[in-house]
């Protein structure tokens, strides 16, 4: 717990949380939007998934 990762939110869960995957492991990120790139911090780890929070949102490159 407490590790940070750079992720892309690939979809939205039924509860409305963003979903990112790290090496096939599902991370639920509250308040994230689909397609968003962000640095997240893991706050809770379960058997098949984890919860994270956004630490920093990546700037869009245009």
N, C-alpha and C positions, 0 to 999 in steps of 0.2 A: 504494500500500500504506500501511497505517497509518491510513486514514480510518475514521471511526466512523459508524455508521448505526443508527437505531432501526428494528427489523424485527419482524415476527411470523413465527414458524416455522409454515409451512403444511403440511409433511409430513415424513416420515422416510425417509432413503435406505436402500438395501439394506445399506449398511455400518453403519447405525444413527445416522448423523449427522442433525441437523436440517437442513431445507432452507428457506431464505428466498429471496425474489426481490426484486431492486432493479432497476426499469426493465427487467424481463424477464431480467436476468442472474442466474444461479443462484449462491447462496452456500451452501456446506456449513459447518455450525456444529456442532463436536464437543460432545457432552453436552447439546444442546438437546432440548427435548421439544415435540411437536406442540401448537400453540396458544399456546406461550409467547411473551411479548413481551419483547424484550431489546435492549440497546444492544450492538452487536458491533463489533469492530475487525477490519479486513481484514488477514490475515497472509500470504496468497499469492494471486496472480492468474494464471490460465491463459487460454487462448484463449476458452473457452466457459463457464468457471465460476471461482469463487474460493473460498478457504477463509477462515473467520473464527473468532474466539473471542469468547465472551461477556465483556463488560466489566462490565455491570451488568444485573441482572434487574429489569424493571419490576414495581412492586407491583401486585397485583390490585386492581382497583376494584370494590367490592361495595356 
